[in-house]
Amino acid sequence: MGDLPVNPLVIIGVGSSFAFSGLFYHLYQEKKKELKRLKEIPVFKPDQHLLRVLKASPYKRLQYVAVEGLVQADGEPLASQFVPRCFGVIQKTSSEEHWKYWNSFSRTWNSRTMNRKETKTSVPFSLVSPGAYITDLYVKVQNPLEASGCYLERVYHRVRRAEEGLVNVVMQGLSGEKPVAMEESEELLRVGSTLTGFGEVVLEGGQVMRLQAPQDGRKFVLVPTDYRSFVDGHESSASMWKSLTVLTGLTGVSLLAAVIYNLVGKQDDRSK
């Protein structure tokens, strides 16, 4: 059996490079489309300009806009269960137990989690313009728990190791299970933090502005940053996919050129 003119690993490298280049280009194009739609969304702050636009709009409604402001509780905020003088308007606490059980077949201790508990609560809150701590203009956020987005900040996390006493060791021998640790965490949407909401804004009673889930099916989104930073993050992601497209594409072209060069060189040697 004669030798192959080209190393199979090189062929795999060429194919993989072009395949990844195609995948990264697709992701780049999708991110570009998403970025274009994002930049087309009107951006407002809770101020007189937004109020004037709403009053001039049909049905006193803006179907899909971005509203950027600072979080302010309408009443008493939620106090952190673990961090002193830390307050928020949305609170999520979770706990779970980590156990190990004896696997008699592999004769090893395997891990598992159990008794996971999670609670999520909120109080009414609004968005206000930065610097306007005392103002009659604000945008109330309606049903924020229905919104998507990673807008909570983790303010507490602790893993408490289980203590092993004589009684526990005896119980482990009888049941084949032993506690390892208890994990607790708390997340908050903190008062005073910057938040941008994407959704529908309506005007009620001539003065009360409300941000809510859109009626046309588009996503109700909350992001824990200002609009410009959110766009910058998407642009960075698009640049990353573009760079990976170019890098893998050039790698594939270089490998293919090397293969062709070697084949032509061997052909010339044979002709001589």
C-alpha positions as CSV (number, residue, x, y, z in Angstrom):
1,M,0.0,0.0,0.0
2,G,1.6,3.3,-1.1
3,D,2.0,6.3,1.1
4,L,-0.7,8.9,0.9
5,P,0.4,12.1,-0.9
6,V,-1.0,14.2,2.0
7,N,-1.0,13.7,5.7
8,P,-4.6,12.9,6.8
9,L,-4.1,15.1,9.8
10,V,-3.4,18.1,7.6
11,I,-6.6,17.4,5.6
12,I,-8.6,17.3,8.9
13,G,-6.9,20.6,9.9
14,V,-7.9,22.3,6.7
15,G,-11.5,21.1,6.9
16,S,-11.8,22.0,10.5
17,S,-10.4,25.5,10.0
18,F,-12.8,26.3,7.2
19,A,-15.7,24.7,9.2
20,F,-15.0,26.8,12.3
21,S,-14.5,29.9,10.1
22,G,-18.0,29.3,8.6
23,L,-19.5,28.8,12.1
24,F,-17.8,32.0,13.5
25,Y,-18.9,34.0,10.5
26,H,-22.5,32.9,11.0
27,L,-22.3,33.9,14.7
28,Y,-20.8,37.2,13.6
29,Q,-23.6,37.9,11.2
30,E,-26.2,37.0,13.8
31,K,-24.6,39.3,16.3
32,K,-24.5,42.1,13.7
33,K,-28.2,41.8,13.1
34,E,-28.9,41.8,16.8
35,L,-26.7,44.9,17.3
36,K,-28.5,46.6,14.4
37,R,-31.9,46.0,16.0
38,L,-30.6,47.1,19.4
39,K,-29.3,50.4,17.9
40,E,-32.7,51.1,16.3
41,I,-34.5,51.0,19.8
42,P,-35.2,54.6,21.0
43,V,-33.5,55.3,24.4
44,F,-35.0,57.5,27.1
45,K,-34.4,58.6,30.6
46,P,-37.2,59.3,33.1
47,D,-37.5,63.0,32.4
48,Q,-39.6,65.7,30.8
49,H,-38.6,64.6,27.3
50,L,-40.0,61.1,27.8
51,L,-43.2,62.6,29.2
52,R,-43.6,65.0,26.3
53,V,-43.1,62.1,23.8
54,L,-45.6,59.9,25.5
55,K,-48.2,62.7,25.6
56,A,-47.8,63.2,21.8
57,S,-47.9,59.5,21.0
58,P,-51.1,57.7,19.9
59,Y,-52.8,56.0,22.9
60,K,-50.1,57.5,25.2
61,R,-47.9,54.4,24.5
62,L,-44.4,53.6,23.2
63,Q,-44.4,50.1,21.9
64,Y,-40.7,49.2,22.4
65,V,-38.1,51.5,23.9
66,A,-35.2,51.4,26.4
67,V,-35.5,53.3,29.6
68,E,-32.3,54.0,31.6
69,G,-32.2,55.1,35.2
70,L,-31.4,54.5,38.8
71,V,-33.4,52.0,40.9
72,Q,-35.5,53.6,43.6
73,A,-37.9,51.7,45.9
74,D,-41.5,53.1,45.9
75,G,-41.8,52.3,49.6
76,E,-39.7,50.3,52.1
77,P,-36.9,48.4,50.3
78,L,-35.9,44.8,51.0
79,A,-33.0,44.4,53.5
80,S,-30.3,41.8,52.9
81,Q,-30.6,38.8,55.2
82,F,-26.8,38.6,55.4
83,V,-25.2,41.9,54.6
84,P,-25.8,44.9,57.0
85,R,-27.1,48.2,55.4
86,C,-27.6,46.6,52.1
87,F,-31.0,47.2,50.5
88,G,-32.7,46.1,47.2
89,V,-36.0,45.9,45.4
90,I,-35.6,42.3,44.1
91,Q,-34.2,39.6,46.4
92,K,-33.3,36.0,45.6
93,T,-32.0,33.6,48.2
94,S,-31.0,30.0,47.7
95,S,-29.6,27.2,49.7
96,E,-28.7,23.6,48.9
97,E,-27.1,20.7,50.7
98,H,-24.1,18.8,49.3
99,W,-24.0,15.1,50.2
100,K,-21.9,12.1,49.4
101,Y,-23.2,8.6,49.1
102,W,-21.3,5.3,49.0
103,N,-21.4,3.5,45.6
104,S,-20.9,-0.2,46.4
105,F,-20.2,-1.1,42.8
106,S,-17.3,1.3,42.2
107,R,-16.5,1.4,45.9
108,T,-16.2,5.2,45.9
109,W,-18.0,8.2,47.4
110,N,-20.1,10.0,44.8
111,S,-21.5,13.6,45.2
112,R,-25.0,14.9,44.9
113,T,-27.0,18.0,45.8
114,M,-30.4,17.8,47.6
115,N,-33.0,19.9,49.5
116,R,-32.5,22.9,47.2
117,K,-34.6,25.9,48.3
118,E,-35.0,29.2,46.4
119,T,-37.1,32.2,47.1
120,K,-37.5,35.3,45.0
121,T,-39.4,38.4,46.3
122,S,-39.8,42.0,45.1
123,V,-41.2,45.3,46.2
124,P,-42.6,48.0,43.8
125,F,-39.8,50.2,42.4
126,S,-39.2,52.9,39.8
127,L,-36.4,54.3,37.6
128,V,-35.3,57.9,38.2
129,S,-32.8,60.0,36.3
130,P,-29.3,60.1,37.7
131,G,-28.9,63.0,40.1
132,A,-32.7,63.5,40.4
133,Y,-33.2,61.9,43.8
134,I,-36.2,64.2,44.6
135,T,-38.4,64.4,41.6
136,D,-42.0,63.8,40.5
137,L,-40.8,62.2,37.3
138,Y,-40.1,58.5,37.4
139,V,-40.9,55.3,35.5
140,K,-42.6,52.5,37.5
141,V,-41.5,49.0,36.6
142,Q,-44.4,46.7,36.3
143,N,-44.0,43.0,37.1
144,P,-40.2,42.9,37.1
145,L,-40.1,39.2,37.9
146,E,-41.5,38.5,34.4
147,A,-38.5,40.2,32.8
148,S,-35.5,38.3,31.5
149,G,-31.9,39.3,32.0
150,C,-29.1,38.8,34.6
151,Y,-29.9,41.9,36.6
152,L,-29.2,40.6,40.1
153,E,-26.0,41.1,41.9
154,R,-24.7,38.4,44.3
155,V,-24.0,40.1,47.6
156,Y,-23.5,37.0,49.7
157,H,-22.1,33.5,49.2
158,R,-21.0,31.0,51.8
159,V,-20.2,27.3,51.9
160,R,-20.4,25.8,55.4
161,R,-18.6,22.5,55.8
162,A,-20.3,19.8,57.8
163,E,-18.7,18.8,61.1
164,E,-17.8,15.2,61.5
165,G,-18.4,13.8,64.9
166,L,-18.4,10.3,66.3
167,V,-22.2,10.0,65.9
168,N,-22.0,11.2,62.3
169,V,-19.4,8.7,61.5
170,V,-21.5,5.9,62.9
171,M,-24.6,7.1,60.9
172,Q,-22.5,7.3,57.7
173,G,-21.5,3.6,58.1
174,L,-25.1,2.6,58.6
175,S,-26.8,4.7,55.9
176,G,-24.0,5.0,53.3
177,E,-24.5,8.8,53.1
178,K,-22.7,11.7,54.7
179,P,-23.3,15.5,54.6
180,V,-20.5,17.5,53.1
181,A,-21.6,21.2,53.1
182,M,-24.4,23.7,53.1
183,E,-24.2,26.3,50.4
184,E,-26.1,29.7,50.8
185,S,-26.3,32.7,48.5
186,E,-28.2,35.9,48.1
187,E,-28.7,38.2,45.1
188,L,-30.2,41.6,45.0
189,L,-31.2,44.3,42.6
190,R,-29.8,47.0,44.8
191,V,-31.3,50.4,45.4
192,G,-29.3,53.1,43.6
193,S,-27.9,50.8,41.0
194,T,-28.1,51.6,37.2
195,L,-30.7,49.6,35.3
196,T,-31.9,49.7,31.7
197,G,-35.3,48.2,30.9
198,F,-36.4,47.2,27.4
199,G,-40.2,47.1,27.0
200,E,-43.4,49.1,26.5
201,V,-43.9,52.4,28.2
202,V,-47.4,53.7,28.8
203,L,-48.7,57.0,30.4
204,E,-51.4,56.8,33.0
205,G,-53.3,59.8,34.4
206,G,-51.2,62.3,32.5
207,Q,-48.2,61.9,34.8
208,V,-47.5,58.3,35.8
209,M,-45.2,56.5,33.4
210,R,-45.0,52.7,33.5
211,L,-42.5,50.2,31.9
212,Q,-44.1,46.8,31.2
213,A,-43.9,43.7,29.1
214,P,-44.6,44.5,25.4
215,Q,-48.0,43.5,24.0
216,D,-46.5,42.6,20.6
217,G,-44.5,39.6,21.9
218,R,-41.1,41.1,22.1
219,K,-39.0,40.4,25.1
220,F,-39.2,42.3,28.4
221,V,-35.6,42.7,29.4
222,L,-33.8,44.3,32.4
223,V,-30.0,44.7,32.3
224,P,-27.9,46.0,35.2
225,T,-26.0,48.7,33.2
226,D,-26.5,51.7,31.2
227,Y,-27.6,51.5,27.5
228,R,-24.2,52.5,26.1
229,S,-22.3,49.9,28.1
230,F,-24.8,47.3,27.0
231,V,-24.2,48.2,23.3
232,D,-20.5,48.2,23.9
233,G,-20.7,44.6,25.2
234,H,-22.5,43.5,22.1
235,E,-20.0,45.3,19.8
236,S,-17.1,43.5,21.7
237,S,-18.8,40.2,21.1
238,A,-19.3,40.9,17.4
239,S,-15.6,41.9,17.1
240,M,-14.6,38.7,18.8
241,W,-16.5,36.5,16.3
242,K,-15.1,38.6,13.4
243,S,-11.5,38.1,14.7
244,L,-12.1,34.3,15.1
245,T,-13.5,34.2,11.6
246,V,-10.5,35.8,10.1
247,L,-8.0,33.8,12.2
248,T,-9.5,30.4,11.4
249,G,-10.0,31.3,7.8
250,L,-6.4,32.4,7.4
251,T,-5.3,29.2,9.1
252,G,-7.3,27.1,6.7
253,V,-5.9,29.0,3.7
254,S,-2.3,28.7,5.0
255,L,-2.7,24.9,5.5
256,L,-4.3,24.5,2.1
257,A,-1.5,26.5,0.4
258,A,1.1,24.4,2.1
259,V,-0.7,21.2,0.9
260,I,-0.8,22.5,-2.7
261,Y,2.8,23.6,-2.6
262,N,4.0,20.1,-1.4
263,L,1.9,18.3,-4.0
264,V,3.3,20.5,-6.8
265,G,6.8,20.0,-5.5
266,K,6.4,16.2,-5.5
267,Q,5.0,16.3,-9.0
268,D,8.0,18.3,-10.3
269,D,10.4,15.9,-8.6
270,R,8.7,12.9,-10.4
271,S,8.8,14.7,-13.8
272,K,12.5,15.1,-13.4
